[in-house]
């Protein structure tokens, strides 16, 4: 490799301040997990005419991610090295749900998550490739798996400020990925999520914390309206970001949604909740935590 090429690669892999840099010389490995609570149930399907309603869904996986520059954005492809999906079903449906999740785990292992990431870190798109989807039931299952990957990788969709020093708080531009509901029809409504720098971590990196609120619902539930039956959403994020590499070392997000007064179909308690975290896996096998690296 020539000196010019070496210089170009090292320049791409270097960052300055709070700015994302997905273009690295080597693939970046992450472990990510998510837990989704859907008390009313989420209908999930598989390609063998299986369907069941999930009350809770737990996802855990390892990802190897490689980015390339595409204009002002980065195209990031994450190969799924390991994947496990499980959860709890409505009474009488657990066996079917177990089979569905076994299929999801198998299909996702070896597949690729393709993301278009804006320069500020916001995920403009996220798709899953490499899953057989030749007929209707399989396409439904593929969309369900895509939704689960959106939730699981949401902690990596933290937005960084235009002023890379982070001297002043900043707002997330667009819908933060971690606020999206578990729905195939799209999420309607609005959210305000604000970030700020919260000092340096002892284990390296800078803490970026965020909190927000909003009113959201699924497109199917509202038929395009943004207020009818909406959920009052409250969210928080906590991220340890490495300014030297331009990548997240560790990030966690949590969002809960409670029915507002207009939603007369749900009574009492939280209707929806997401808790997810992602941590970088270092070359020596250690995995990053909120305070610093720890054994995997």
N, C-alpha and C positions, 0 to 999 in steps of 0.2 A: 504494500500500500504506500502510495506516495505521501510526501510530507504535506502536500496541499490537501489531499483527501483526509489525512489524519487530523489536520487542523479543522477541517469542516465538520468532521464527526464530533470532535471535542467541543466545538463551538455550539453545535446543536444540543449537546447534552448538558450545557452549562446554563444556569439560570441566575437571575439577579433580583432579589427581593421576592415579594409574594406574586409570582407569576408562574403559570403552568408551563411545563415543558415535557410533553408526552413523547417527543422524538428523542430517543436515547440510542446509544450504540448497541446495547444488548436488551433483550426482552426483560420486562419488569414483572415480577411475580407478586401476586396478592392472594391472601386468604380472605374470603368474605362470607358473612352469614346474615340471614334475615329471619325475622319472626313476624308473621302477619296474623292478626286476630280479626276474624270476621264473624261476629255472633249470629248474624242472619244467614250466614253460609255463602260460599262461593261455589257455583256449579262448575265442575271441572270435567273434561272429557279426555278420552284416549282414542287411539285409532282402531280399537277392537270393539267398538260399540259399547264402551264402558263409560259411565258417568256417575258422579257422586258429589255430594255437597261437603265442602271442607269448612270446618269451623276455625281451625288454626292451621297454619302452614309454616314449616321450618325448612330453611334452605342453607346448605353449607357447601362451599366449593373452593377450589384452588384455580387461579387464572394466570396465564402467561401472556402479557400484553406487549404489543409492539406498535409504535406510532409512526406515521409518516406525515409530512407537511402537505397540506392541500389548500393553497391560498392562505387566508388568515386563520383557517381552522386546521385541526389535525384529524386524520382518519386513524382510529385506534382499533386494532383487532386483538381480541383476547381469546386465546384458545383455552377451553375448559379442560384442565388436567384431571380434576376430580369433581364429582358432584353427588350430593345426597339430598333428596327431597322427601320429607315425610310430614305427617300432621294428623289431626283428629277430625273425624267425620261425624255427621249426624248419626243418631242411633240406627243400627241396622245397615249402615253403608260403609263401615270401616274396611271390610275385606275388599270391596270394590275400590275404595280410595287407596288402599295399600298397593293394589295392582297398578293403578294409574300412576302413583308416585314412583313405583319401581320402573315403569316405562319411562317416565320423565328423567329419572336419574341416569338410566342407560342411554337415552337419546341425547341428553345434554353432554355427557362425558365424551370429549373429543370434538364437540361442535365448537363453533366460533361466534363470539359476540362482536358485532361490528358497530362502532360508535363514531359519529361525527361530533367532535368536541370543539366548541368555540375557543378562541384564544384565552378567554377569562375562565374557562373550565366548565361552563354550562354544556350539558349534553343536548345537542340539537336533534339527534336521532340515535336510536339504539335498536338494532335488529339482530336476530339469531340466524345463522346460516349453518348448513350441514345436517339439517333434520329432514327426514323424509316427510313430504306433505303432498302426496299425489291425489288425495281425495278429501271430501269435506270434513270428515271426522278428524283426519290427520291434521288438516289446516287449523281446525279449532284447537287441537292440542298444541300445535306449534305456537299459536298466539298466546295460549295460557303460559307456556314456557317462556315466551318473550316477556310477558308481564312479570313473571317471577324474577327474571334476570334484571329487569328495570328496578325492581325493589331491592335486589341483593347488591347491585353495584351502585345504588343511589348514594352511599357515603363518599364515593369518589367524584360526585358531581357538584362539589362545593365550589362556589364562584369566588374568584379572587378580585381585588379592587383594581380600578383603572390606575390609581396611584399605588404603585407596587410597594410603597413603604407602609401602607395601611395606617397612616397617621390618623385618619378619620373613619368613623363607621361607614359602611356602604350597604346598599340594598341589592338583593338578588334580582337581576333583570330576567324576566320570564318566569314560568312556573318551575319551581324547584322540583327535581325529579322525585324527591322523597315525599312530597305531598300528594302525588298522584294516587288515586284510589285504585283498588284492584278491580278493574273493569275493562272489558274489551271494546267498549263504546267510546271511551275517552272521558276525561274529567273536565267538568265545567266549573266556573266560578273564579275567584281571585284570592291571591295570597300575598302577604307582605312579610318577607323574611329578611332580617338585617344581621349583618356580621360586624365583628370588631376584633382587633388583636387583643389577646389577653396574656401577653408576656412570652418569655422564652421557656422551653421545656428543659429540665435538667438532662434528659437523655438526648438532647439535640432537637432542633426545629423550633418553630413558632406556633403558639396556640392561637387558633382562630375559632371563636365561638359565635353562635348565631341563635336567634329565636324569632318566632313569627306566629302569625295568626291568619285565618282566612275562613271563607265559607265555600264549600265545595260539594259537588254531587256528580253522579255519573250522567253521561249524555242520555242514556236510555231512560233513567229515572225521571229526568226533567223534560225530555223531548225538546232540548235546546234551551230551556229556561235556566237561569243561573241562581235562582233563589228558592224555588219551590222545593221543600223538603231537604234543604241543604244541611250539611254537617258543619258544626263549629269546629274548626281545626286549630290545634295548638301544636307547634313544633319546636324542636331544639336541635342544634348540631354542635359538635365539639371535634375539632380537627387539629392534629399535629402535622404541620406542613414544613417540608424541608426546602428552604430558599436556595440551598446550594444545588440541588438536583431539579427543583421545580416539580416535585412530586409529593403526594401525601405519604406520610409514614404511618399514620393511624387516623381513622375518622369514624365517628359514630353519629347516627341520627335517630331521632324518635319523633313520632307524630301520633296524636290521638284525635279522633273525631267523634263528637257527641251530637245527637240530634237537637236541632233548634226547635223553636216553638211551632214553626211551619211544618215540621215533619211529624205527622200524626200516625206514622206507621211503626215507629219504634219508641219504646218507653223505657226510660231508666238506663243509666250506665253508658259505657262507651260502645259505639257501634263498630268502630274501626280503629285499629292501631297497627303501627309499624315500628319495629325496632331493628336496626341494622348496623353492622360495623364492618370495616375493611381494614386490613393491616398488611403492610409490605412484608414479604418473606425475603430475608437477606440471603446472600450467597452461601453463608455458613449454616443456613437452615433455621436461624432464629427468626422469630416473628415479632414485629413491632407492637408495642402497647401504647396506652395513653401517655405513660411517663417515660418509656424507653423500651429497648429490645428485651425479649424474654424467650425462653425455650418454647418451641412449638409443641 
